[in-house]
């Protein structure tokens, strides 16, 4: 589980502890009144387990704090929404999941995206996206409708081309290598990137190989200053707690300072694209 989700659980547990302490009810007394094992109160207060709606209702009832119930339920719901199993999302439909992401992105005035090894979704070509979804199916064991999923991802890409939102894309140079897709697919993708970099609503940066930079723990994207989102191999994580979003923003700013932008970034992309022309010819 991510540190962000665990911190949210602990925050909820801390609020439960405050409510119990204010009511001057011991943990054992509360457990006895609610019909729980005596260790459950401690587990809830330390964020080791998530309370159910019924748990919160009983907690507030026996601590004479039913006025706190609505706020606690909101905290619980927000925590659960932060971490969603990617398999569950994909089983519901890869296309539906991509459109859910698109709808949130469409409401953002600015989007900042960092990628260490992959071209970000909003900048992908159809061929590159097809490779990505096919590889996901192979690794996850889920068989998505690749064509529909790619169509939905291309709808996300249209947002970048529309000019309705401002995009700041930062990639490590490793994301530009041919290893992530067949050479002919990668060359088309790089030429597409070079074109995007010259749009007036896009700021494009590349962190050159060997340039010192903050260690990238994951790819992520920021929607305005209100949310940070990322994917692991198995889960989708959405962070909305302002303090945590601010950390992602600081990391992005640090990575952006390590990148070259404008024509310098385009030159790196075009150099890799040119190398792929020779590679395709020799193979």
C-alpha positions, 0 to 999 in steps of 0.5 A, a space after each residue: 500500500 502507498 504511504 499516502 493511503 496509509 497516512 490517510 488511514 492513520 489520519 482517520 484513526 487519529 480522529 477516532 482516537 480524539 473522539 473516544 478520548 473526548 468522550 472519556 471512554 477506554 478502548 476496552 470499554 468501547 470494544 465491549 459496548 460495540 461487541 468487538 474483540 478488544 484489539 479492534 479499537 487499537 487497530 482502527 486508531 492506528 490505521 491498520 484496518 479500515 472501518 466499515 460504515 457500521 464501525 463508524 456508526 457504533 463508534 460515534 454512538 457509544 462515544 456520544 458523537 453522532 454529529 461527527 459521523 458524516 465527517 468520518 464517513 467522508 474521510 473514509 470514502 476519500 481514503 478508499 477512493 485514493 487506492 483502487 486495484 487496477 485489475 478491478 478498473 480494467 475488468 470493468 472496461 479499459 475504455 471506460 477507465 481511460 474515459 474516466 481519466 479523460 473526463 477528469 483531465 478535461 476539467 483541469 486548466 493545467 496538467 503537469 506530467 512526468 514520465 521516466 520510461 514511457 511516453 505519457 498517455 496524452 502524447 501517445 500515438 495510436 500504434 504506441 498505445 496499442 503496444 502498451 495495452 497489449 503488453 499490459 494484457 500479457 503481464 496482467 492476465 487480463 484480456 482488455 478490448 485493446 482496440 476500444 481501449 486505444 480509441 479511448 486513450 486517443 480521446 485523451 490525446 485529443 485534449 492535448 491537441 485541442 488547446 483547451 488546457 495547458 500541458 507541461 510534459 517532462 520525460 527522462 531521455 530513457 523514455 525516448 529509446 526504442 526498447 519500449 516499442 518496435 523501432 518503426 512505432 517508436 520513430 513515429 512516436 518521437 516525430 509526434 512528440 517533436 510536433 507536440 513540443 512546438 504547440 503553444 499550449 505545451 511546454 516540453 522538457 527532456 532530462 538528458 542522460 547523465 543530468 543530475 536529478 531527483 530520483 524518479 520513484 514513479 511516473 505521475 501527473 498533476 491536475 491543476 494543484 488539486 490532485 496527483 495521480 499515478 499507476 503502479 503495476 496493480 493499482 491506481 492512486 489518486 491523491 487529493 490531500 493538499 499537503 501531499 499534492 504539494 509534495 508531488 508539485 515540488 518533485 515535479 518542479 525539481 525534475 523540470 529544472 533538471 530538464 532542457 526545454 524548447 528546441 534543446 528538448 526537440 533536438 534530443 527527440 529528433 536525434 533519437 528519431 534519426 537514429 531509428 531511421 538508420 536502425 530500421 534500414 539496417 534491420 
